[in-house]
Amino acid sequence: MKAPLSPTEQANGTWLGRVWNPTVQGPSVVTIRDGALLDITAKTAPTVAAILDQDHPARYVQAAPGQPLGSLDAIAANPVGDLHKLHLLAPCDLHVIKAAGVTFAKSMVERVIEERAAGDLKAADAIRTRIGDSIGHSLANIVPGSDQAAALKQTLIAEGLWSQYLEVGIGPDAEVFTKAPVLAAVGYGADVGLHPMSTWNNPEPEVVVAVNAQGKVQGACLGNDVNLRDVEGRSALLLSKAKDNNASAAIGPFIRLFDADFGLPDVERIEVSMAVSGEDGFTLSGRSNMSEISRPVLEIVRQTIGQHHQYPDGFMLYTGTMFAPTKDRDTPGEGFTHKLGDIVEISAPGLGTLANRVQDATAIAPWRFGLRQFMQNLAQRGLI
């Protein structure tokens, strides 16, 4: 697997993350200095959520005293799940894991295709040929919620091409859903899980923003919003089953905090790349650019938090993907689906690489370390 951060990225960013620390049998909050991970867990800010709630998280992290744990590369190489060794965790803790969908024109088209195919991978290619190009051209430069979008809606209805996915893609209201429970996300090097019922699925490489309790975006990282295309295609009401199962949310490798050298305008220009390599020799690559997103990041945040909904511990927000792989893997016309053992590497300059292996969700170790265990661990350490 590609290293989580290059030496240049380590030196140039203000990084915030978590590791499993066998010394305390629990998670430690960490940052990176001179290529080493430093444990900066403190009673004043024992969680990532507490740090992000400060007015200037980057300043706090830059000045925080720390205990050296070892080099980033050495710790990143340790097996995830081995409770006797330091290893990387998802960089968020008390945050709810939220996700926005259908925020790029290309992903809108693929969601319509999933719906029309009713989850049948074999039918998708013919539908893509028939309607994909015409819809994609219509959606390319539409501003969601605009008069132009409303007029296009009427045209597509008349042509029999309207879809609930286009409603959230170009309508006034964004699709925002809960991707995973608090503490359920996995980090760099972990296995990501596919529900065994699925035969058509794919990774969704995305930029994830870290939002505090006041609704302020404090940093960004990468995410893999693992998706079961056949399940969601059967019915949008199966979204929770298609999106939320054991280890189906990967986030990492670290949150890059906003500071004098990095901010939201940089996030909105990030180009995300993805590479999939299978044990069968299959490879897949692709790129997407945040500049092509149809809704500004702050607009999605505004629709997530406000007087209508609060998040006292903040939230992590997947901002959506434009990359829906269609490259044939086995049979011509049947497109892409994962195979167990696939390695997925999602990268972006300045955010590093999130690398994970694909596994059956039922074969991955069950998620046991929840909020009760986390609070008990912090209390035993005298941190709360």
ABEGO torsion letter per residue (X at the ends): XBBABBAAAAAABBBBBBBBBAAAGBBBBBBBBGGBBBBABBAABABAAAAAABABAAAAAAABBBBBAEBAAAAAABBBGBAABBBBBBABBABBBBBBBGABAAAAAAAAAAAAAGGBAAAAAAAAAAAAAAAAAAAAABBBGBAAAAAAAAAAAAAGABBAAAAAAABABBBBBBABBBGABBBBGBBBBBBAABABBBBBBBBBBBBBAAGBBAEBBBBBBBBBAAAAAABAAAAAAAABBBGABBBOABBBBBBAABBAAAAAABBBBBBBBBAAGBBBBBBBBAAABABBAAAAAAAABEAABBBAAEBBBBAEBABBBABBAABBGAEBBBBBGBBBBBBBBGAEBBBBBBBBAAABBBBABBAAAAAAAAAAAGAX
